[in-house]
């Protein structure tokens, strides 16, 4: 029995519980809703919550501990010489047992012992799934029946439902906050380990990036150079090119669709423009590598310039095309949100349409426009696939957009790919890059908030 099937059944039971809970509340007062403390829908929601929430909590805990419990029982059934294996070898054996039970490829020869263990694992998982199915449905039915029988006309169903919803919202907010804190702390902890091996000044102000290091003490290899300036310079160069492309086109298209375009044209043009946001980034990467980059290279050859096959210009232009919808769609929504009375007042004073847009609408919509541009900048900084395919992996410190460069996110992916020791400076450098990138993004957000507050005060 699949977990998704069980969840669908629980949702069906919750729907039935809602119906019968609502029906019972109306039956108690003979259909006179005024005699109830709360509306009938609250009694139905209360019954549905009692029916579903305990069963869903049980389902979550069961699935959390199911694998470890079943694995422990399988280990106890293995021969003693297998149980006494080192933890690493035992984990490999258990992984082969799981793969064999699921019909996947195993890394060792399948003998009778492993086959028996796989059959035992499959049997235990089947029993566990069946028990989960029976217990969860029993809990849902019993809790729903109990909640329905305890309904009275004086019961404060609305208060209980609202408290449950408030608790759920508070829990979600707390979980989001702790997740953010956990991400920051994990990146910070690994960054501290990196800076214990590499000086902070060398990382922040070094002009060369070559993170290749020797993995073993007896291995001949580079000691590594971890100057991050070329990476951040490449990131800012490509982001700047993307913004030069995206901001004017996106903002002008938003102004046209909001102020000049007919309703029929707007209905057709806006969805077509927003299709650009739904195209996978790997498609943009292929477009940049196979079409845009060769075009710029051939164009540079024709006019006597040397353009690399992988250049910041090609990556930045294609990235700018990709993020046009972020600027255009958000700016269009913000411009349309400006009250019509402000336009009418400007026209009443004799201003033209262009003067109204320039002196009234844009200042009023500027906080939202800044937010859209900031979202586009964040999207450009975090892009990886287009840079890998169109700008290359060369950590060049240059301001020439015709040369190959790389970005921080590309190097983070490169450093964490492959078999690397997690305590080497090469691997830990990815976390240091992520920490500095996080600080830069935070600073950009603070600057944007300052700009928004400044213009909002002038507008108000």
VENSULGI-V912180 format. One record per backbone hydrogen bond with DSSP energy under -0.5 kcal/mol. NH is the residue of the N-H (numbers start at 1). CO is the residue of the C=O. E is the energy in kcal/mol with one decimal. If there is no record, write none. Layout:
# VENSULGI-V912180
nh:NH co:CO e:E
nh:NH co:CO e:E
This chain:
# VENSULGI-V912180
nh:6 co:2 e:-1.7
nh:7 co:3 e:-2.4
nh:8 co:4 e:-2.2
nh:9 co:5 e:-2.2
nh:10 co:6 e:-2.3
nh:11 co:7 e:-2.4
nh:12 co:8 e:-2.1
nh:13 co:9 e:-2.4
nh:14 co:10 e:-2.3
nh:15 co:11 e:-1.9
nh:16 co:12 e:-2.1
nh:17 co:13 e:-2.7
nh:18 co:14 e:-2.4
nh:19 co:15 e:-2.0
nh:20 co:16 e:-2.7
nh:21 co:17 e:-2.6
nh:22 co:18 e:-2.2
nh:23 co:19 e:-2.3
nh:24 co:20 e:-2.4
nh:25 co:21 e:-1.9
nh:26 co:22 e:-1.8
nh:27 co:23 e:-2.1
nh:28 co:24 e:-2.2
nh:29 co:25 e:-0.8
nh:30 co:27 e:-1.0
nh:31 co:26 e:-2.8
nh:32 co:29 e:-1.4
nh:33 co:31 e:-1.1
nh:35 co:32 e:-1.5
nh:36 co:33 e:-1.7
nh:37 co:153 e:-1.9
nh:42 co:39 e:-1.2
nh:43 co:39 e:-1.1
nh:44 co:40 e:-2.0
nh:45 co:41 e:-2.5
nh:46 co:42 e:-2.5
nh:47 co:43 e:-2.1
nh:48 co:44 e:-2.4
nh:49 co:45 e:-2.5
nh:50 co:46 e:-2.1
nh:51 co:47 e:-1.9
nh:52 co:48 e:-2.4
nh:53 co:49 e:-2.4
nh:56 co:52 e:-2.6
nh:57 co:53 e:-2.6
nh:58 co:54 e:-2.4
nh:59 co:55 e:-2.3
nh:60 co:56 e:-2.3
nh:61 co:57 e:-2.4
nh:62 co:58 e:-2.6
nh:63 co:59 e:-2.4
nh:64 co:60 e:-1.6
nh:65 co:61 e:-1.7
nh:66 co:62 e:-1.5
nh:67 co:63 e:-0.6
nh:69 co:65 e:-2.2
nh:70 co:66 e:-2.6
nh:71 co:67 e:-2.6
nh:72 co:68 e:-2.2
nh:73 co:69 e:-2.0
nh:74 co:70 e:-2.1
nh:75 co:71 e:-2.4
nh:76 co:72 e:-1.9
nh:77 co:73 e:-0.9
nh:78 co:74 e:-0.6
nh:78 co:75 e:-1.1
nh:82 co:79 e:-0.6
nh:83 co:79 e:-2.0
nh:84 co:80 e:-1.6
nh:85 co:82 e:-1.5
nh:90 co:86 e:-2.7
nh:91 co:87 e:-2.2
nh:92 co:88 e:-1.6
nh:93 co:89 e:-2.1
nh:94 co:90 e:-2.5
nh:95 co:91 e:-2.2
nh:96 co:92 e:-2.0
nh:97 co:93 e:-2.1
nh:98 co:94 e:-2.3
nh:99 co:95 e:-2.4
nh:100 co:96 e:-2.7
nh:101 co:97 e:-2.1
nh:102 co:98 e:-1.5
nh:103 co:100 e:-0.9
nh:104 co:99 e:-3.1
nh:111 co:109 e:-0.7
nh:115 co:111 e:-2.2
nh:116 co:112 e:-2.5
nh:117 co:113 e:-2.3
nh:118 co:114 e:-2.5
nh:119 co:115 e:-2.4
nh:120 co:116 e:-2.7
nh:121 co:117 e:-2.6
nh:122 co:118 e:-2.5
nh:123 co:119 e:-2.4
nh:124 co:120 e:-2.5
nh:125 co:121 e:-2.3
nh:126 co:122 e:-2.1
nh:127 co:123 e:-2.4
nh:128 co:124 e:-2.6
nh:129 co:125 e:-2.6
nh:130 co:126 e:-2.3
nh:131 co:127 e:-2.6
nh:132 co:128 e:-2.7
nh:133 co:129 e:-2.4
nh:134 co:130 e:-2.4
nh:135 co:131 e:-3.0
nh:136 co:132 e:-2.7
nh:137 co:133 e:-1.8
nh:138 co:134 e:-2.2
nh:139 co:135 e:-2.8
nh:140 co:136 e:-2.4
nh:141 co:137 e:-2.5
nh:142 co:138 e:-2.8
nh:143 co:139 e:-2.6
nh:144 co:140 e:-2.1
nh:145 co:141 e:-2.5
nh:146 co:142 e:-2.4
nh:147 co:143 e:-2.4
nh:148 co:144 e:-2.1
nh:149 co:145 e:-2.2
nh:150 co:146 e:-1.5
nh:151 co:148 e:-1.1
nh:155 co:152 e:-0.9
nh:157 co:155 e:-1.9
nh:160 co:156 e:-1.9
nh:161 co:157 e:-2.7
nh:162 co:158 e:-2.5
nh:163 co:159 e:-2.3
nh:164 co:160 e:-2.2
nh:165 co:161 e:-2.4
nh:166 co:162 e:-2.7
nh:167 co:163 e:-2.5
nh:168 co:164 e:-2.2
nh:169 co:165 e:-2.6
nh:170 co:166 e:-2.7
nh:171 co:167 e:-2.5
nh:172 co:168 e:-2.4
nh:173 co:169 e:-2.5
nh:174 co:170 e:-2.7
nh:175 co:171 e:-2.7
nh:176 co:172 e:-2.3
nh:177 co:173 e:-2.3
nh:178 co:174 e:-2.9
nh:179 co:175 e:-2.3
nh:180 co:176 e:-2.2
nh:181 co:177 e:-2.7
nh:182 co:178 e:-2.7
nh:183 co:179 e:-2.4
nh:184 co:180 e:-2.5
nh:185 co:181 e:-2.8
nh:186 co:182 e:-2.5
nh:187 co:183 e:-2.4
nh:188 co:184 e:-2.7
nh:189 co:185 e:-2.9
nh:190 co:186 e:-2.0
nh:191 co:187 e:-2.0
nh:192 co:188 e:-2.2
nh:193 co:189 e:-1.6
nh:194 co:190 e:-1.7
nh:195 co:191 e:-2.7
nh:196 co:192 e:-1.1
nh:197 co:194 e:-1.6
nh:198 co:194 e:-2.5
nh:203 co:199 e:-1.8
nh:204 co:200 e:-2.8
nh:205 co:201 e:-2.4
nh:206 co:202 e:-1.2
nh:210 co:225 e:-3.6
nh:214 co:222 e:-0.8
nh:219 co:216 e:-1.5
nh:221 co:219 e:-0.5
nh:225 co:210 e:-2.7
nh:227 co:208 e:-2.7
nh:228 co:203 e:-2.7
nh:228 co:226 e:-0.7
nh:229 co:206 e:-1.5
nh:232 co:228 e:-2.1
nh:233 co:229 e:-2.5
nh:234 co:230 e:-2.2
nh:235 co:231 e:-2.2
nh:236 co:232 e:-2.5
nh:237 co:233 e:-2.2
nh:238 co:234 e:-2.3
nh:239 co:235 e:-2.3
nh:240 co:236 e:-2.5
nh:241 co:237 e:-2.1
nh:242 co:238 e:-2.4
nh:243 co:239 e:-2.5
nh:244 co:240 e:-2.3
nh:245 co:241 e:-1.5
nh:246 co:242 e:-3.1
nh:247 co:243 e:-2.1
nh:248 co:243 e:-0.5
nh:249 co:245 e:-1.0
nh:250 co:246 e:-3.0
nh:251 co:247 e:-2.8
nh:252 co:248 e:-2.6
nh:253 co:249 e:-2.3
nh:254 co:250 e:-1.9
nh:255 co:251 e:-2.4
nh:256 co:252 e:-2.4
nh:257 co:253 e:-2.5
nh:258 co:254 e:-2.1
nh:259 co:255 e:-2.4
nh:260 co:255 e:-0.6
nh:260 co:256 e:-2.1
nh:261 co:256 e:-3.1
nh:266 co:262 e:-2.5
nh:267 co:263 e:-2.1
nh:268 co:264 e:-1.3
nh:269 co:265 e:-3.3
nh:270 co:266 e:-2.0
nh:272 co:268 e:-1.2
nh:273 co:269 e:-2.5
nh:274 co:270 e:-2.3
nh:275 co:271 e:-0.9
nh:275 co:272 e:-0.5
nh:276 co:273 e:-1.2
nh:277 co:274 e:-1.0
nh:278 co:274 e:-0.5
nh:278 co:275 e:-1.3
nh:279 co:275 e:-0.6
nh:279 co:276 e:-0.7
nh:283 co:280 e:-0.8
nh:284 co:280 e:-1.4
nh:285 co:281 e:-2.4
nh:286 co:282 e:-2.3
nh:287 co:283 e:-2.5
nh:288 co:284 e:-2.6
nh:289 co:285 e:-2.7
nh:290 co:286 e:-2.8
nh:291 co:287 e:-1.7
nh:292 co:287 e:-1.9
nh:293 co:288 e:-3.1
nh:295 co:291 e:-1.7
nh:296 co:292 e:-2.5
nh:297 co:293 e:-2.2
nh:298 co:294 e:-2.8
nh:299 co:295 e:-2.6
nh:300 co:296 e:-2.5
nh:301 co:297 e:-2.0
nh:302 co:298 e:-2.0
nh:303 co:299 e:-1.5
nh:304 co:301 e:-0.7
nh:305 co:300 e:-3.9
nh:307 co:305 e:-0.8
nh:308 co:402 e:-2.6
nh:311 co:309 e:-0.5
nh:311 co:390 e:-1.1
nh:312 co:403 e:-1.9
nh:313 co:401 e:-2.5
nh:315 co:311 e:-1.7
nh:316 co:312 e:-2.7
nh:317 co:313 e:-2.5
nh:318 co:314 e:-2.0
nh:319 co:315 e:-2.4
nh:320 co:316 e:-2.3
nh:321 co:317 e:-2.1
nh:322 co:318 e:-2.0
nh:323 co:319 e:-1.7
nh:324 co:320 e:-0.5
nh:324 co:321 e:-0.8
nh:327 co:323 e:-1.4
nh:328 co:324 e:-3.0
nh:329 co:325 e:-2.5
nh:330 co:326 e:-1.1
nh:331 co:327 e:-2.1
nh:332 co:328 e:-2.5
nh:333 co:329 e:-2.2
nh:334 co:330 e:-2.2
nh:335 co:331 e:-2.6
nh:336 co:332 e:-2.2
nh:337 co:333 e:-1.0
nh:338 co:335 e:-1.2
nh:342 co:339 e:-1.0
nh:343 co:339 e:-0.9
nh:344 co:340 e:-2.6
nh:345 co:341 e:-2.4
nh:346 co:342 e:-1.9
nh:347 co:343 e:-2.8
nh:348 co:344 e:-2.4
nh:349 co:345 e:-1.1
nh:350 co:347 e:-1.6
nh:351 co:346 e:-2.1
nh:356 co:352 e:-2.3
nh:357 co:353 e:-2.4
nh:358 co:354 e:-2.4
nh:359 co:355 e:-2.7
nh:360 co:356 e:-2.0
nh:361 co:356 e:-2.3
nh:362 co:357 e:-2.5
nh:364 co:360 e:-1.8
nh:365 co:361 e:-2.4
nh:366 co:362 e:-0.8
nh:369 co:365 e:-2.1
nh:370 co:366 e:-2.9
nh:371 co:367 e:-1.8
nh:372 co:368 e:-2.1
nh:373 co:369 e:-2.5
nh:374 co:370 e:-2.6
nh:375 co:371 e:-2.2
nh:376 co:372 e:-2.0
nh:377 co:373 e:-2.5
nh:378 co:374 e:-2.6
nh:379 co:375 e:-2.2
nh:380 co:376 e:-2.3
nh:381 co:377 e:-2.7
nh:382 co:378 e:-1.9
nh:383 co:380 e:-0.8
nh:388 co:384 e:-2.4
nh:389 co:385 e:-2.0
nh:390 co:386 e:-2.2
nh:391 co:387 e:-2.2
nh:392 co:387 e:-1.4
nh:396 co:394 e:-1.6
nh:398 co:396 e:-1.2
nh:401 co:399 e:-0.7
nh:403 co:400 e:-1.5
nh:405 co:391 e:-0.9
nh:411 co:407 e:-1.8
nh:412 co:408 e:-2.2
nh:413 co:409 e:-2.0
nh:414 co:410 e:-2.4
nh:415 co:411 e:-2.6
nh:416 co:412 e:-1.4
nh:417 co:413 e:-0.5
nh:417 co:414 e:-0.8
nh:420 co:418 e:-1.1
nh:424 co:421 e:-1.3
nh:428 co:424 e:-2.3
nh:429 co:425 e:-1.5
nh:430 co:427 e:-1.3
nh:431 co:427 e:-0.5
nh:431 co:428 e:-0.6
nh:432 co:428 e:-1.6
nh:433 co:429 e:-2.5
nh:434 co:430 e:-2.1
nh:435 co:431 e:-2.3
nh:436 co:432 e:-2.2
nh:437 co:433 e:-2.5
nh:438 co:434 e:-2.2
nh:439 co:435 e:-2.2
nh:440 co:436 e:-2.4
nh:441 co:437 e:-2.4
nh:442 co:438 e:-2.4
nh:443 co:439 e:-2.3
nh:444 co:440 e:-2.3
nh:445 co:441 e:-2.2
nh:446 co:442 e:-2.2
nh:447 co:443 e:-2.4
nh:448 co:444 e:-2.4
nh:449 co:445 e:-2.5
nh:450 co:446 e:-2.1
nh:451 co:447 e:-2.3
nh:452 co:448 e:-2.7
nh:453 co:449 e:-2.6
nh:454 co:450 e:-2.2
nh:455 co:451 e:-2.4
nh:456 co:452 e:-2.2
nh:457 co:453 e:-2.1
nh:458 co:454 e:-1.7
nh:459 co:455 e:-2.3
nh:460 co:456 e:-2.6
